[in-house]
Amino acid sequence: MSTFGSLVERSLDPTAGLEFADRVDAQTIALADLITDGDLDNPGFAIGLELEVYAVDDANRLAPLPPEVFSACAKELGVHNAELNTRATAFDAAGIDAQLDALITAVDDARAAFTAADRRLVMDGMWTVGPPGGARPYLEAMSERDGIPVATHMRENARYAALDRDIVARAGGEVTVAVPGATLTLPSIIAESLTTSIQPHLQVPTAAELPTYYNVALRTMAPILALSTNSPFLPHDLYDADADPTAVVDATHHELRIAVFEQSINTGDAKVRFPGDIDDAADIVHRVRDDATRAPFCREWVDDADPVDFRDRFWELDHKRGTYWRWLRGIAGGQPVDPGSEQNLRIEYRPLPTQPTLEENVALQLYVAGAIRGLVDREHPITKLPWDAAHDSFYAVARDGRGAEIAWVAAGGRRTTDQSVIYEELTEAALDGLTSAGLSRELASAHIRPITDRIAGGPTPSEWKLDRVREGVTAGATLSEAIERMQYAYIVNADSGKPVTRW
């Protein structure tokens, strides 16, 4: 097995890219054939979830996680980040119960591991209070390992390091992130670790159906993101010293996470972006193949065992999919779902920030899965919405939250931007999708209530944050002070378990 340094150097060697590309090409052809032949079809729907969190110390400041914590959760790019995953379960009443039980157990286990390490688990879209030395030195810190420059607070992982060196080189040696009131120039892609998200997965039964579900999901992203925005501020000490507090609050994005992630990665190519429609299920692998390659790895560099399962057969293609950063992705293969198999087709819904509480994250997961399934069941005409209107609405929502103009095609076929119509139809579709899965309408309504309470007039997390900071600067606090106070209040409220509409 190779060392850290030799793995990074090997990945960045142009000859590695040639071998990697040949394997990706061959695996794309093989997997596309399996999809087209129906070999990845399954009897029914399934759901799953990825939930990203971060850690703070007893003073609510960002803190790194020790290795022992990761017996209860997965590692992420930043040493302060972690990911909790639920195994896929059938999208029926029993499967939903199993999914929720698994998520509760995963969060409880992770909280216990964090507590044992003198850390607290925070569910949030972006951290805004850095460690004792400040956010800027933390993000700028660089070290060297085996002769390779690495971000000090990036997880020690050869793939991350190679990816970082590849992207930074294409950016001319520094990555720049510019948002209202602040410009960051960093020597690595570590700005990505500012952000945390949830990623609901919806397994679709057949390849023939996948394009319909995918293209419907694409057009739900703007209105559902508007209900969930949760990252209006950077860490409080990153703003320009002369930034006008009121101007920053007025101009900042409700979902700043979108801009930060795109700018920290998109050097040379728009790797992170709103994707296009698909016409055929095999498009989901063709697009990965055709995407710009970053930090190629070949399987035998890190695993010299004989291939034994589905993922091993498509190892390089799956590795490349890990850098196919679209806000919606189609995925072939994954965890087994009884009575399905490891060979399946699913949609990964990626634009959503982590919500403050477990209840809200569950509600958002089920709202997404229910709405997509329900819209298709209803034969709703939302796919008649032009792609560019869906694209523009998505980025407008990232900036302006529910204040954005959101494009929609109503059930009768006419275009509208009336949010009362949009959310009535989305919610009815979500309830239909959940009742089709076997829930009573009463139980389905209860599961998604933290989201529908926002539709009924309650704040989204970003609205709550903006209101608190605006109140603070109006009362005479500096922008830094107002953001810091808001963040401490956010953590206290989130720890109560009450959804944001009851804060």
N, C-alpha and C positions, 0 to 999 in steps of 0.2 A: 504494500500500500504506500502511496506517496505521502510526503510531508506536506505541511501547510504551504510553505513557500513554493515547493515544486509544483503543487497542484495549481496555484494561482498563475505561476509562470507558464505552465503548460496550457492552461485555459486561454491565456492572452496571446499565445503563439498562433500566428495566422494559419499554420498547417493544421492545428487542431480544429479550426473552424471548417476546413474542407472535409475532414473525416466526419465530423459531427453533422454537417449538412447532408452528406451522402446517406447517413443513417436516418436522419429525419425524413428525407425524401422517400426512402424505402418503407419506413414505418408509416408514413402518411398514406401511401398507396395501399398498404395492407389494412390499416385501420379503416380507411374510407370504404374499402371493399366489404369489411365486416358490417359497417353501418348500413351500407346500401343493401346488403343481403339480409338484413333484419337480425343479425346475430347478436345485436345489443338491445333488442326489444325485450320488454318485460311485461308481466301481467298487469301492473298497475303503477300508480304514482308513489313517490316516496319523498320525504323531507329530511333535511339535516341543517346544521348551523355551525358556523365558525364565529366565535365571540372573542374579540381582542380587548385586552385590559392593560392597565399599567399600575405601577407600584409607587406608593409614597411612604415616607417615614412617619413617626409619631407627631411631627409638626406639619404634616400634610405637604411636604416638599418631595419632589420627584426623587426616587431612590432606586439604585440597581438591585437586581434580584440575585441571590446566591444560587449556585448550581442545584442545591438540594430541593429547591422549590419545584424544579421541573420534573419531579416524579409525579406531580399532580397536574401539570399543564405542559404545553408545548412552547418552545422558544420562538421568538420573533427577532427582527433585525436589531432593535435596541436592547441593551442589557436591562432596561427598566420595563420592557414589554413582555407580555405573555399571551398565549392564545388557548382558549378552551374550545374543544370540539365535541359535538355529539355524533354518535354513529347514526347513519341513515336508518330511518324506520318507515314502514309503510304509511302512506298518507290516508289513514283511516282512523276511526275512533281509538282503537287500541294502540295504534302507532303514534298518534298524537300524545296520548297519555304516557307512553314509553319515552317519547322525545322530551316531554316536559320533566319527567322524573330524572332522566339522564342529565338534563341541563342543570337541574337543582343540585344533583349530586356533584356534578363537575364544579359548580360554583362553590358549594360548601367545602369540597376537598381543597380547592385552590385557596379559598379564604383561610382555611386552617393551616395550609403550608405557608402562606404569606405571614400569618400571625406568628407562627413558630420562628420565622426569620425576622421578626420585628418590622414587618411591612404591613401595609394595608392595601387591599385590592380596590381599585377605582374603575368604575365603568363610566367612560367619558369619550368624547370625540377628539379631544386634543388636550394635552397637559399644558397648563399655563403658569405654574409655579415650579421653577427649576430647583435643582439641588442647592445646598448652602453656598457654593461658590458662584452660583448664577447660571442661567441658561446658555449665555453666549460662550463662556469658556468651556462649558460642558459639550456643546455642539462642535466647537472648533478644535477640541483636543485631538491630537494625533499621536500615534505610537508607531513602533516598527516591530514586525514579527517575521523572522526568517528573511529579513531584508525587504519586506513588503510594507509600504506605508498603510496603516489601518487606522480607522477612527477608533479612538480609545474606548468609546462607549457603544461601539457596534459589536454585536455578538461575534466571538471568534469562530468563524466559519469560512472555509476556503471559497465556497461559492459566493457568499456575500462579499468577500474581499475582492474576488475577481470581477464581480459585477460592479462594485464600487470603482475599481481602477479603470475599467472599461468606460463607464459612463463619465467619470471625471475627466479622463483623457479626451473624450469627444467634446467636452465642454471647455477645453482649453486649460484645464488644471484647477478650475474652481466651479462650483455650482451656485447659481444665483437664484434666490427666491425673493420676489418683490410683491408686496401686498400693501394695502393702504396703511401708511404710517411707518413702514419698516421695509428695509432691504437687507437680506442676509447674503453674505458671500462666504461660502463654506468649502473646506478642502475635501469634502466627502458627500455622500448621499444621505448622511445621517438625518437631514431634515425630514426624511420619510418617517422617522421614528417619533415625530411629533404626533402622528395621527393614529387613531384606533377606529376600527369599524366592526360591523357585524355583516356576515355574508350568508343569507339564507340560500339553501339549495333546494331545487325542485326537480326530482326525477320525473321524466316524461315517459309514458309507456313505449311509444314506437318512434322510429326514425321518421316515418311519414308525418307524424304530428309535431315533431320538434320545431320546424320553422314557424308554424302558427303560434305556438306557445312562446317561442323566443321573440318573435316580432311584436306580439302583444306585450310581453314583459318590457321590451324596450320603450314602449309608449306609456308605461305606467311609472317610469323612473322619476320623471319631473314631479308629478303630484305627490308620490309617496315620499320622495326626498323632502318635499316642502313640509310634510308632517313630522319629519324626524331630525331636522337640522340641529346640530349640537357643537359647532366649532367656530364661533365668531371671532376668537382672539388667539393670537400667538402668546407664548410666555411673556409675562408682563414687562420684563427687563430687556426685551428685544426691540422695542419701539424706539424710533429716532428720538433723541433728546428734545428736539424742537417740534415734535409732532403735536398738533393741536388736539387735545383729548376729544372735544366734541366732534371735530371733523373726522377723527378716526372712528368713533362710534357710529357716526352717520354713514361713513363710506365702507366700513368693513363688510366682509361677506358673511352671510348666515352660515354657510358651510365652507369655511376657509380651507378645510381639509382637501377639497377638490383641487384648488389652485396650488397648494403646497405640494401635494403628491405629484401633480403633473409637472410642475416646474423643477422638482428635485430629480426627476427621471428623464424628462423629455429633452435630451441633448442630442441633436442630430436628426432624430426621428420622433414623431408624436407617438411614442409607445403607449402612453396612458391617454385614453380618449374615449369619447362616446362612439360605440361601434355602429357598423352598418347592419341593415337587415340581412337575413340569410334566405336563400331560395331553396336550399337543399341541406339535409342534415350533415352531409359530408363537408359542407362549407366550414364547419367548426374546426376540422383538422387542417383543411387546406389553408385557412387563414393563419393558423399557427405556423405552418411551414413557410408561408410567404412573408411572415413578419420579420423585421430586422433582428438578427441574432445578437445577443449580449452574453458574454461569459460562457461559451460552450463547455460542456463537460461530457466525457464518455463514461459509460457505466463501469468499465473495468478499472478506471482510475480510483474508484471509491468502493467497489464491491466486486471481488473476484470470485464470488460464488456463482454456480450455474444458475441461469434464469429458471424460475420456478412458477411464476404466476403471470397474470395478464399484464400487470404494470412492468414487469421485467422485459416483456416482449417489445414494449414501446417506451423504453426508459429515456432515450434521448429526446423523443417527441414530447414526453411528459415533462422533462426538464425544461425544454423550450417553452412549453405552455406556462411554466412558472414565471416567465418574463413577458408573457402576452397579457399586458395590463390593459384590459378594457373594463369599462364600468359594468359591462354585462358579458359573461363568457358562457359558451357551451362547452361541456366536458364529456368526454367519452371514457367510461370506466370509472371505478371507484369502489367504495366499501360495499360488501355484499348486503343485500336487503332480502330477507326471507319473505316471500318465496322467490325472489329474484336472484341475481347473481352479481359477481364483481363486474360483469360486462353490462353497462347500462349507459343511458344518455341523460344528462341533467343540465339544468340552467343554474349558473352561479350568479347571484344578484349582489353586485358589489358596491353600489354607491352610498350605502347607508352608514352613518356614524353609530358607534356604540351608544346605547341609551343609558340613562342614569341608573335604572334599577332592573333587576331580573324580570319583574313583571312586564316592564315596558319592552324589553328585548324580546320576550316571548310573544307579546302582542304584535310587535312589528313583524316577526317571523311569520306568524300565522296570517296576518293581514296580507302580506306579500303573496304567500302561497295560495291563500284563498282567493284573492283578487285575480291572479293570473288564471287559475283554474276556472273561476266563475265567469270571467269575461269570455273565455273560449266556449264554455258550456252554453252561455247565452247567445253565442254567435254575434257578439257585440261588434259594431263596425269600427272599433278603434284603430285597426290596421289601415283604415283609409286615411288616417292622419299622415300627411307627408313627413318623410324622415327628417327633413330640415326643420320642420316645425317642432318635432319632438326634441331634436338636438338643441335648438335655440332655447326651448323652454327649460331644458335641463340646466344649462349654464346660467340662465336667468334666475332659476330657483337657487342655485348654488350661491349667487350673489345676493339675492333679495328675499329669499325664503318665500313665505306665503304672499309677500307683496309683489311677487313677479307675475307677469302675464303668462298663464299656463294654457297651452293649446290642447284641445280635446275634440273628439268627434262624439257627439251625444248618441244615445241609442237610436234616435230617429234618423241619424245620418248627417245632421248639420254640424258645422264647426261652431265651437263655443269656447269662451274663456271664463264663463261663469263658474266660479268655484263651488257654489252651492250645488250645481248640476254635476260637476265633476266628482265631488266627494259623495254625493248621494249614490251615483252610479258605481263608484269604486267600492263603497261600503256594502251596497247590496250584492255586488259581485263577490266580495270577500265572504259575506255570509252564505251566499249560494255555494261557493267553493267548499266552505267548511261543512255545510250541511250535506253536500254531495259526498264528503269524506266520512259521513256518519255521525256528526255531532248534531245535537238538537240545536234549534235556532237560539234558544235561551243560553245554552252553554257557549255556542259560537260567539254570541254577542258579549258574553262575560269575558271571554278570552281576549277579545280585541278592544275592550272598553278603554284601556289607557290611550289608545290611538283615537278612537271615536270621540273621547272626551275633549281631545284637542280640536277636532273638527267642530265640536259644539261650542267652542269659545275659549277653551283652555289654552295656555301657552305651549309652544314647542320649547325644547331646552334652550335653543339659541335665543328665542324671544325673551325667555326668563333671564338669561345671562346679559343680554343687551340692556334690558330694563334696569338690572342691578348696577351695571357699570355706568349707565347714563345717570341714574340717581346719584351715584357716588361723585362723578365729576361735577354735576350740577351743585352738589353740596360743598364743593371746594377741594375734593381729593384729586391728587394727580392721577393720570391714566394708570400708571403702575400700581398705585395704592388701590384704586377702584377695582382693577382686574384681580389683584391678589385677594382682596376681601370677598369679591364675588366667588372666587374659586374655593375658598375655605367654606363659604356658605353652601356652595354646590355639593361639596363632599359630605358635609353634615346632613344635608337634606337627602342626598342619595342613600346614605347609610341608614336613614330611617325606613327605607323600603317603600315610602310613599311615592307615587308617580308625580311628575312635575306639575300636573294640573292641580295637585293638592298642596303645593308648597306655599 
